[in-house]
Amino acid sequence: MKFKYVLENKWWQEIFILVFSFILFTLNDWILILSWRGFFSGLVYFFILYAHAQINRFFFLPLLLKDHKPLLYLLLTSLVILVFSVILYETSTEILYKNCFLYKSSHQKTYPFQLSTLAGTLVCILGSTLILEHYREQKKNTSKTLLYNEARLSTLKEQLNPHFLFNTFNTLYGISLQYPEQTSDMIMQVSQLMRYQVENSSKEFVSIDDEISFISSYIQLEKERVGYRCKIEYTADLEEGKHCKIAPMLLISFIENAFKHGACTIEDCFVTIVLKVKENKLFLSISNSIPTKKKAVVSTKIGLKNTKKRLEIIYPEKYKLEIEPMEKVFNVNLEIDLS
């Protein structure tokens, strides 16, 4: 947790870069520092390197990253590195190296060596800085995206829950007209559906068993309403996926839609639903008839639209949805990776 805090805190990052680069560029010279004078000379030498890198970072690098002027950046970088190589050479040979042994060979007292040391320090410090800034920026963007998605999901759920309530009471109304003696039992079933919705719609995920039980109860309710005139087939195979979890109230819109449009007339009609979980993947296949003469269906057009948006937010790049309206059959095939 402490290391994570260092990565995400700007000032701790600066300290980390300073210490890291100091150790990196003085590691081979520690055995040559035999006095406080030598230690002080090493600090002066390093801070010249560090000052050069920071000048490039704050004054020249924005020309490349923000203003998109690579040629100007390269020109200024080359010019300043030449100036600093002269400063570093004069400082090291005339002041730092004169009275202490902070070098191992004579080539270290040359302009090319100082220039290459400046270039190496520049790459090291700028590289570390850019990596950490990129991490911090990505973390910030990820947090913004999560907050935005949570807000969108909250809005979608607020729209979706009344939509489900609206459709369920329409179903209950249809049953009460056809079989008034069953109304009390149906009200109990609807209350159980409402309880599940209230208790679970605010959760991020629920067990696949609970969600399928909810769907099965809803299909049973529809069978009571239109089963006498509509061929309803429903199979669910969850043997390989009992441990999986899924976003609640995600599949019900496709099933509601099948019954709303596929069983809206008294002529022969059908609704076929196949639900399977295999290798941590959920497969939902729905087919419903499209009657040639159908009644006008009251639709808020919220359910499917919101469900598609929820799929995009909760399962980005982890789902496949195919909706195929044909002349007499409407097909929906959904695959979700639940892992």
C-alpha positions in Angstrom: 0.0 0.0 0.0 2.9 2.4 0.8 4.5 1.7 -2.6 1.2 2.3 -4.3 0.9 5.6 -2.4 4.4 6.6 -3.7 3.4 5.8 -7.3 0.2 7.9 -7.0 1.7 10.9 -5.1 3.4 13.5 -7.2 5.9 14.8 -4.6 6.9 11.3 -3.5 7.5 10.5 -7.2 9.9 13.4 -7.4 11.8 12.2 -4.4 11.9 8.7 -5.8 13.3 9.9 -9.1 15.9 12.0 -7.4 17.1 9.2 -5.1 16.9 6.6 -7.9 19.0 8.6 -10.4 21.5 9.7 -7.6 22.1 6.0 -6.7 22.3 5.0 -10.3 24.8 7.6 -11.4 27.0 7.4 -8.3 27.0 3.7 -7.6 30.3 3.0 -9.2 32.0 5.9 -7.5 31.1 5.2 -3.8 34.3 3.3 -3.2 36.3 6.3 -4.4 34.6 8.7 -1.9 37.0 8.6 1.1 36.1 11.9 2.7 33.3 14.4 3.3 35.0 16.6 0.6 34.7 13.8 -1.8 31.0 13.2 -0.9 30.3 16.9 -1.4 32.0 16.8 -4.8 29.9 13.9 -5.8 26.7 15.7 -4.8 27.7 18.8 -6.8 28.5 16.7 -9.8 25.2 14.8 -9.6 23.1 18.0 -9.1 24.6 19.5 -12.3 23.4 16.4 -14.1 20.0 16.6 -12.4 19.6 20.3 -13.1 20.2 19.8 -16.8 17.6 17.0 -16.9 15.0 19.2 -15.1 15.6 22.2 -17.4 14.9 19.9 -20.3 11.8 18.4 -18.6 10.1 21.7 -17.7 11.2 24.0 -20.5 11.9 21.9 -23.6 9.8 18.7 -23.2 6.5 20.6 -23.4 7.6 21.8 -26.9 7.6 18.1 -28.0 4.6 16.8 -26.0 2.2 19.8 -26.0 3.2 22.1 -28.9 4.3 19.2 -31.2 7.6 20.8 -32.3 10.1 18.0 -32.5 12.7 19.8 -34.5 12.8 22.8 -32.1 13.0 20.4 -29.2 15.9 18.5 -30.7 17.7 21.7 -31.5 17.4 23.2 -28.0 18.2 19.9 -26.4 21.4 19.5 -28.4 22.4 23.1 -27.8 21.9 22.9 -24.0 23.6 19.5 -23.7 26.7 21.0 -25.4 26.7 24.0 -23.0 26.3 21.8 -19.9 29.0 19.4 -21.1 31.4 22.4 -21.1 30.2 23.5 -17.6 30.4 20.0 -16.3 33.9 19.5 -17.7 35.2 22.8 -16.3 33.6 22.2 -12.9 34.8 18.6 -12.6 38.4 19.0 -13.8 39.1 22.4 -12.2 37.2 22.1 -9.0 35.8 18.6 -8.2 38.5 16.2 -9.5 41.5 18.4 -8.5 41.6 17.4 -4.8 39.8 14.1 -4.8 39.7 10.9 -6.8 36.2 10.7 -8.2 37.4 9.2 -11.5 39.0 5.9 -12.5 40.7 6.7 -15.8 41.8 9.7 -17.8 39.0 9.4 -20.4 36.6 10.5 -17.7 38.2 14.0 -17.8 37.1 14.6 -21.5 34.3 16.5 -23.1 32.8 13.4 -24.8 32.6 11.6 -21.4 30.8 14.5 -19.8 28.4 14.8 -22.8 27.5 11.1 -22.7 27.0 11.3 -18.9 24.6 14.2 -19.4 22.7 12.3 -22.2 22.5 9.2 -20.0 21.2 11.1 -17.0 18.7 12.9 -19.2 17.3 9.7 -20.7 17.1 8.1 -17.2 15.4 10.9 -15.4 13.0 11.9 -18.3 12.1 8.2 -18.9 11.4 7.6 -15.2 9.4 10.8 -15.0 7.3 10.1 -18.1 6.5 6.5 -17.0 5.3 7.7 -13.5 3.3 10.6 -15.0 1.7 8.3 -17.5 0.8 5.9 -14.6 -0.7 8.7 -12.6 -2.6 10.0 -15.6 -3.9 6.6 -16.5 -5.0 6.1 -12.8 -6.8 9.4 -12.9 -8.5 8.6 -16.2 -9.5 5.2 -14.9 -11.1 6.7 -11.8 -13.0 9.3 -13.9 -14.2 6.5 -16.2 -15.4 4.4 -13.2 -17.2 7.3 -11.6 -18.8 8.1 -15.0 -19.9 4.5 -15.6 -21.3 4.2 -12.1 -23.3 7.3 -12.6 -24.6 6.0 -16.0 -25.4 2.6 -14.5 -27.3 4.3 -11.7 -29.4 6.3 -14.2 -30.0 3.2 -16.3 -31.2 1.2 -13.4 -33.5 3.9 -12.3 -35.1 3.8 -15.7 -35.0 0.0 -16.0 -36.7 -0.9 -12.7 -39.9 1.0 -13.4 -39.9 -0.4 -16.9 -39.9 -4.0 -15.5 -42.6 -3.0 -13.0 -44.7 -1.6 -15.8 -44.5 -4.8 -17.9 -45.1 -7.1 -14.9 -48.3 -5.3 -13.9 -49.4 -5.5 -17.5 -48.9 -9.3 -17.3 -50.8 -9.4 -14.0 -53.7 -7.4 -15.5 -53.9 -9.8 -18.5 -54.1 -12.8 -16.1 -56.7 -11.2 -13.9 -59.0 -10.7 -17.0 -58.5 -14.3 -18.3 -58.4 -16.2 -14.9 -59.8 -14.0 -12.2 -59.8 -16.9 -9.7 -56.0 -17.1 -10.0 -55.4 -13.4 -9.3 -54.4 -13.8 -5.6 -51.8 -16.5 -6.4 -50.5 -14.4 -9.3 -50.2 -11.3 -7.0 -48.0 -13.5 -4.7 -45.8 -14.5 -7.5 -45.5 -10.9 -8.7 -44.6 -9.8 -5.1 -41.7 -12.3 -5.1 -40.5 -10.9 -8.4 -40.7 -7.4 -7.0 -38.8 -8.5 -3.9 -36.0 -9.9 -6.0 -35.8 -6.7 -8.0 -35.7 -4.4 -4.9 -33.1 -6.5 -3.1 -30.8 -7.1 -5.9 -31.0 -4.4 -8.5 -28.7 -2.2 -6.6 -26.0 -4.9 -6.4 -23.1 -5.0 -8.8 -23.4 -8.8 -9.3 -25.6 -11.7 -8.1 -25.2 -15.4 -8.4 -26.2 -16.9 -11.7 -28.5 -19.3 -9.8 -30.5 -16.5 -8.3 -30.8 -14.7 -11.6 -32.0 -17.8 -13.4 -34.5 -18.5 -10.7 -35.9 -15.0 -11.1 -36.1 -15.5 -14.9 -37.8 -18.9 -14.5 -40.4 -17.3 -12.2 -41.2 -14.6 -14.7 -41.5 -17.2 -17.5 -43.9 -19.2 -15.4 -46.0 -16.1 -14.9 -46.1 -15.6 -18.6 -47.1 -19.3 -19.1 -50.1 -18.6 -16.8 -51.1 -15.7 -18.9 -50.6 -16.9 -22.5 -49.6 -20.5 -22.2 -53.0 -21.7 -23.4 -52.5 -20.1 -26.8 -48.7 -19.7 -27.2 -46.2 -22.5 -27.4 -43.6 -21.7 -24.8 -40.3 -23.7 -24.5 -37.7 -22.9 -21.9 -34.6 -24.8 -21.0 -31.7 -23.7 -18.7 -28.5 -25.7 -18.2 -26.3 -24.3 -15.5 -24.4 -27.4 -14.4 -21.0 -25.8 -15.4 -21.7 -22.3 -14.1 -23.2 -22.5 -10.6 -20.3 -20.5 -9.2 -20.6 -17.7 -11.7 -22.0 -14.3 -11.1 -23.8 -11.9 -13.4 -25.1 -8.3 -13.3 -28.7 -8.5 -12.0 -31.8 -7.8 -14.2 -29.6 -7.9 -17.3 -31.3 -10.7 -19.3 -34.9 -10.0 -18.4 -35.4 -7.3 -21.0 -34.7 -9.7 -23.9 -37.2 -12.2 -22.4 -39.9 -9.5 -21.7 -39.5 -8.3 -25.3 -40.0 -11.9 -26.6 -43.3 -12.3 -24.8 -44.5 -8.7 -25.4 -44.1 -9.0 -29.2 -44.2 -12.7 -29.8 -47.4 -13.5 -27.9 -49.4 -10.3 -28.5 -52.2 -12.0 -30.6 -54.5 -14.9 -30.3 -53.2 -16.6 -33.4 -50.6 -19.4 -33.2 -47.4 -18.1 -31.7 -44.3 -19.3 -29.9 -41.5 -18.2 -27.7 -38.4 -20.4 -27.3 -35.7 -19.6 -24.7 -32.5 -21.5 -24.3 -30.1 -20.5 -21.5 -26.8 -22.2 -20.9 -23.5 -21.6 -19.0 -20.4 -23.4 -20.2 -16.7 -22.7 -19.5 -17.6 -19.4 -17.7 -19.6 -18.2 -20.7 -23.3 -17.5 -20.7 -25.3 -18.3 -23.9 -28.8 -17.0 -24.3 -30.8 -17.8 -27.4 -34.3 -16.4 -27.8 -36.7 -16.9 -30.7 -40.2 -15.6 -30.9 -42.8 -15.5 -33.6 -43.8 -12.3 -35.4 -47.6 -12.5 -36.0 -48.8 -11.2 -39.4 -51.6 -9.4 -37.6 -50.7 -8.1 -34.2 -52.2 -5.7 -31.8 -50.5 -2.4 -31.0 -48.1 -3.0 -28.2 -47.5 -0.4 -25.6 -43.7 0.1 -25.4 -41.5 2.6 -23.6 -38.5 1.5 -25.7 -36.3 1.7 -22.7 -35.7 -1.9 -21.8 -33.5 -3.1 -24.7 -31.8 0.2 -25.2 -30.7 0.4 -21.6 -29.7 -3.3 -21.5 -27.4 -2.7 -24.5 -25.8 0.2 -22.7 -25.4 -1.8 -19.5 -23.7 -4.6 -21.5 -21.2 -2.0 -23.0 -20.4 -0.6 -19.5 -20.3 -3.8 -17.5 -18.9 -6.2 -20.0 -16.8 -4.2 -22.5 -15.4 -6.4 -25.2 -16.6 -9.4 -23.3 -20.0 -10.0 -24.9 -21.5 -10.6 -28.3 -25.1 -9.6 -29.1 -26.8 -10.6 -32.4 -30.4 -9.4 -33.0 -31.9 -10.8 -36.2 -35.4 -9.7 -37.1 -36.7 -11.9 -39.9 -40.0 -12.0 -41.8 -41.8 -14.3 -39.3 -39.2 -14.9 -36.5 -37.3 -12.6 -34.3 -34.0 -14.0 -33.0 -31.7 -12.8 -30.2 -28.4 -14.5 -29.4 -26.3 -13.3 -26.6 -22.9 -14.5 -25.3 -21.2 -13.1 -22.2 -17.9 -14.0 -20.7 -18.5 -14.2 -17.0 -15.0 -15.0 -15.9 
